[in-house]
Amino acid sequence: MQSIRNRLTFYYAAAATVSAATLFMTGYILLDSQLVSGLDDLNAAEFKQLKIRLGSDYRTLTPRIIDQRIRDSADAASALFYINVDEPRSGMVFYSRNLHNQSIPDVKGLHNYTVAMADVGEVRAGEFLLPPFDVTIATPMAPVRNSMHSYIEVCVALMLTMLCVSVMIGLWLSRVILRPLLFIRETANRISSDNLSERIPLPGHNDELTDLARLLNQMFARLENSFNQIKRFAAEASHELKTPLSLIRLHSERVLEDETLPPRIVDAVLVQLDEVARLNQIIDEMLFLSRAEANAIPLALEAAEPEQMLRNFEQDAIVLAEHNRSVFRLQCHGAGRVTFEERWLRQVWLNLLTNALCASPAGALITMHARFAEGRWLVTIEDEGPGLEDDKLSRIFDRFTQFGASARSGQGSGLGLAISRSIIVLHGGSITAHNRTDRSGLRVTVSLPAL
């Protein structure tokens, strides 16, 4: 897809080049006309000199005397002029030697014309009347053609220079003109459901781009207001649901105290208690997300080497993997310090491990890699499941999103990865998911700043 910047540059360079070409073509036509007109004037001046050399008694002169009077001057100017004098009744009276005994062709109806002659070349001829003689004087067109050829070469060089310069100027101008759009794009890319408070900076001048930025800011303000209302509703609804769910649980447990209940009723009440517990978990997770997005979760951050935390987690991870008939392996590389709160990161590792075990078949190897690189602490968990399509990868950290076995079983709330992302963001890090390149499976990478 072509960018607006490239199109603007192309349009500017094309317009500048076409304008220059038009000017050069106009200059070519005018210059050629002026040079040819100059040759006509030169022929007319030579005719005046020839008339003076013939004298006022030219009518009574014989052809031999006419030849004598103009021969010397014609020979002296043979490099510049071709001359012949014709008397309609008696024929040609005089030839300049450079014509090689041929006459200058006559073009009917024209007194000044351009004609090509054998052994002479292209000439500009002028026909003059000196009754009873017709005088034709011609001068070479070669200097004009050479000048116009040089003009074309200069114009081509200037047009190429104009094209290169206009491309550079077009790139600069398009960059200046589109700079507000770049700000708009960068700001719009940064704005998400977690960052709706940022606004596009308005340019100092008032134009169409300023109006566009203002309209986008108004749209972001409406979106932020809508999201805030939804967050408040989720938090308030979650809080209000806690009490009735607690009452349902208490009454169900009281019902179970009756030993005379038939087994069918007992099973129904137990299912009810399981679902109430599941609803309580979802509500707690929603409350956590709401508090995390509002930065209302206090963190007791401590700077420490994270390997020991991972080793402690490794013991539980091995047992959890064996329970799911899988294998867990931890690999730590490098040393460094990271600021974190262990209980929150432990929850992230458990969420990621649970998802990896759920997605992988029995006997799969779940690998956890930890290393320091370029001022970051990178922790990667890889499974051996089927992986995900690109459109699903882009939504894997959204709320209530489940894929694969989790979605089919109906277990879980679809909030685990959303909570993991919130915890990592609170620690100043990032979390991403990609399909493995060495085999099928998913690779989730957590990146935290190292000290």
N, C-alpha and C positions, 0 to 999 in steps of 0.2 A: 504494500500500500504506500503510495506516494505521500510524503509529508507536505503540509502547507508551506513550510519553509522552503522546500525544494521547488515547489510550484511557483512561489513568489519570486524566488531567484531566477527561475527559468523565464517567467514572464518579464521580469525587469531586464534581464540580459537580452531577450528576444526583442523587446521594445527599443532598447538602446541601440542594438545592432541594426534593426530595420530602419530606425530613424537616421543613423549614420549612413547606411547604404543609400537611402533616399536622398540625403544631402549630397553624397558623393556622385550619384547618378545625375542629379540636377547640375552639380558643378561640372561634370563631364560634358553634358550637353552645352552648357553656357561657354565653357572654355573652348570646346571644339568650334562652336559658332564664332567666337571671337577670333580664334587663330585663322580660320578660313576667311573671315571678313578682312583680317589683316593682309592675307595674300591678295584678296581682291583689290585692296587699296594699293598694295605694292605694284600689282599689274597696271593699275590706273596711273600711278606715278611714272612707271616706265613708259607708258604710252605718251604722257606729256613730254618726257625727255626726247622720245623718238620724234614727236611732232616738231619740237624745236630744232632737232638736227636736220630734219627735212627742209625746214625753212618755209617761208610764206609762198614760194613759187613752186611748191611741190607738184602742182597740177601740170606744169609744163616740163617736168623732168622725165628723162628717159629711164627705163628700167636699170641701165648700167649706172647712171648717176645716182639713182636711188640706192642701189646696192653699195656704191662707194661711200655715200654719206652716212649710212647706218651700220656698215660692216664692222668697222673698227670698234665702235662702242658695243655692238652686239656680241663680238667675239670676246671683248673684255668682261662682259656680264654673262658669258655662256654657262657658268656654273649656277646662275640664278634664274635666267630667263630663257624661254624658247619663243622665237618670234617668226611669224611669217606674214607677208603682205600680199594680198590678193587683189587683182583687178578683174572684176567679173567678166569683162569682154575679152581681155587678152590673156587671162590666166594668172598663175602665180608669178609675182614680181620679185619676192625676196624670201629666202629661207635662212635662218641662222644655222651655222654648221652643226650644232649639237642636235639638230633634228634628223640628220642623216638622210637628207633628201625626201623626207616625208612631211606632210602637212599636218597641222594640229586638227583633229577631227572637229567638225561643227555639229552642235546640238541645236536643232531647230527650236526656236521660241525662247532660248535662254541666252543671256549675254554673259553670265558667269556660271560656270559648271565645272564639275570634276570628271576627268576622263582618264582612262588607262591607254598608254601608247607602247607599242613594241619597241624594244631597245632603249626606252626612255623611262618608262614606269608611270606611276600615277601622278597627274599634274592637275593644277587648278588653273583653268583657262578663263580669259576674259576677251570678249569680242568688242572691238571699237570701230566706229565709222570715221573714215577720213576721205570723204568723197573725192575722187571716184574709187578709193581703195577701201578694202576691208582689212583691218589690222587685228591679228589674233596674237595675244601675248599669254604665255603660260609660265608658271613657276612650279617647282617640284612640291609634291605633298609629303615627301618623306620626313621633313622636319616636324610637320604637324603630327604625322602618325607616330613618330618616335616620342614626341612630347606627350601624346595621349597614352601611349604604351607605358611610359614612365609614370604618368598620372595614375593609371590603373594599378601598377605595382605598388605605388605609395598608398593608394586607397585600400588595397587588399591587406597590406601590412598594418595600416591604421585600424581596419575593421577587426583583424585578428587581435590586435592590442585592445581595441574597444571591447571585444567579446570577453577577453580574460579579465580586464579591469571591471567590466560591468558585472561579471559573475562574482568577483570578490566583493564589490560594493553591494550587490544584491544579497549575498550571504550576510553581510554586516547589517544591512538595513532590515532584512527579514528577522534577524536575531533581535535587533532593537525593537521592531514592531511587535514581535511575538513574545517578547519577554514577559509581559503581563499574563499571557496565556500559559507560559511555563510555570509561573507562580501559581496560577489557578490549578494546573494539573498536579503539581507537586503537593499543594495543600489538599486537594481533593483526594489524592492517593493516601495521604496520612489520615484523613478523616474516616473513621469507622464507627461501629456501634459502641466501641470502647473509648472513642475520642471524638465526640460530637461538639465539644466546646470550642475547638479551633475554628478560626475564620480566615478567609482569604484577605490578605492586605489590599486595601484599595489604593490605586495609583493616585498621584497628586493631581493629575489632569482629569477632566471630566469628558469622557468619550464613550463609544460603544462598549469597549472592554470594561470600563468602570461600571457601566450599567449591568453588564453580564456578571461581574464579580459581586455587585450588590444583590442581584437577584439570587445568585447561588448562596450567598450568606443568609438571605432571608429563608431560602429553602432549608439550609442546614439548621437554622434556628427552629423552624417548624419541626424538623425531624428530631432535633434534640429534645424539644418539648414533648413530642409524642413518646420518645423512648423513655424519658424521665417519668412520664405518667404510667407507662407500662411497668417500669421497674418498681415504682411506688406501689402500684396495684399488686404486683407479684409478692413484694415484701409484706405488704399489709395483709393480703389474702393468706399468705403462708403463716403469718403470725396468728391470724384469727382462726385458722383451721387447727392449730395445735390443741386448743382446749376441747372442741367437740371430739376430736380423734382420741384424746386422752380419756374422755368420758366413755366413748364406745369401747375402748380397750378395757377400762375398769369394769363396765357392766358385763362384757363378755367373759372376763376372768371370774366374775362373781357367779355367772351362770354355770361355769364349769365346776364350781364347788358343789353343785347338786349332783350327788352320786347316782341319782335315779334316772338321769337323762339317758335316753336310748343312744346307741353308738352313732346313728345317723346324725343326730343333733350335735353330738360332741364333735364329729368331723366337720360339720358346717361351721361351728363356732371357731374351731382351730384354723380353718381356712380364713375366716373373717379376721382373726388375730394376725395371721401372716400378712394379709393385705393391709391391715392398719399399720403394721410395722413398716411395710414397704412405703406406704404413704408418708409416714413420719420421716423416713429416710429421705424421700424426695423433697419434703418440705424443708428439712434441715439443709439439704444441698442447695435449694433455691435461696434460702436465707443467707447461706454462706456466699453464694455468687453475688447477691444483692449487696452484701456488706463489702465484698472484695471490690466490686465496681465503684463503690462509694469511698474506697480507701479507709474503711472503718475497721479493718482487722489489724490490731497491733501485732508487730513481729518482734520477737526477742532475738535479733540477729547477733551472731557471734562469728568472729573470724577464726577459722580452724582448717586443718587439713581434712578434706572430705573422705579420704580413703577408709578411715576407721568406721565412719558412718555406713559406707557401702559394705564393709565386711560384716557389720552387725546385721544389715539388711539381708546379706547373702544367706545367712543361716535360715531365716524365715522363708526366703525365696526358694531355697532348695526343697524345703518341706512342702511348700505350696505346689511346686512343680511336680514333685513325686506324687502328690495327691491327685494330680491331673495326668499322671502317667507320662510326664515329660521330663526334660533335663534342663537345669539352669546352670549357666556358667558366667562367672564374673572375671573381667580382665581390667586391671588398673595399670596405667602407664604414666610416668612422670610424677612430679611432686609440686605442690603449691598450696596456697591458702585461698579459701573462698568464704565470703560472708553469707551465712544461711541460718535458718532455724530447723533443726533436725526433724522435728515431728511433722512439719509441713512437707518437707522434701520426701520424708518416708511415705507420706500419703500419696505423693506423686508417683514414686517408684511402685507402690502397690497397685495404683490404678493402671499404670502402663503394663505391669507384669500380668495383671488379671486379664486385660484386653489381649495381650500377646498369647496367653495360654488358651483363652477362649477361641482365638482365631486359628490356632495351630492344631494339627492332627495329633493323635496319641503318638508318643515316642519322639516328638519334635524337640529340637534344641533351641532354647531361648538364651540368647547371648546378650550380656550387658558389658559395654566397653566404656571406660572412663579415661580421659587423657587431658592434658593441658596443651593448648596451642594458641599462639598469637594473643596472649592476654585473656584467654577464655578457658573455662572448664567445660568440656564437652562430654556429655553422657548419652550414649546411644543404646537403645534396646531394639534388638532384631528378633523377629519371629519367623516361622516357616509356613505361614498361612498363604492364602491365595493372593494377598495384596488387594489393592483397590484401584478402581478406575480414576482417571484424573478429576472428573467432576465430583466424585465422592471424596477424594483427598482434600479438595478445597473446602469441604464442609465438615471435616472430621472433628474439628474442635468446636463446632456449633452445639448449642443446647439441644437436648432431646434427640440427638443424632445417633443412630445405631445401624451397623451394617453387619452382614454375615451371620454368624451363629448367634450373636447377642440379639439381633433383630428377630431371628426366627424363634428363639426360645422365649422371648418376651421377658427375660430376666434383666435386671438393671434398669436404670432410669435414663440413660443416655446423657448424664451430666458429668460423668467421671472425667472425661478429657477436657470439658469446659472448666471444671474445677482445677484440674492440673494446670491448664494454661493460666488461670487467674493466680494461682500460687506462684508460678514461675515469673509472671509479670510483676508480682509484688516483690520478688527478689531481684528485679532489674534484669531479668533474662528473657529468653525467647524459647519457643518450642515449635518444632516443625515435623512433618511426616512425609516420607517418600517411599516409593516402592524400591525394594532391593534390586541391585543390578547383577549380582552374582547368581541369584536364584530367585524363586518366588518367595514372597514375604514382604513384610512392612518394616521400615526402619524409622523409629521416632527418635529425634535428637533434641536434647535439652542443652541450652547454652547459657552459662552463667558467667558474669565477670569475675576474673581472678585478680587477686591482690598482687 
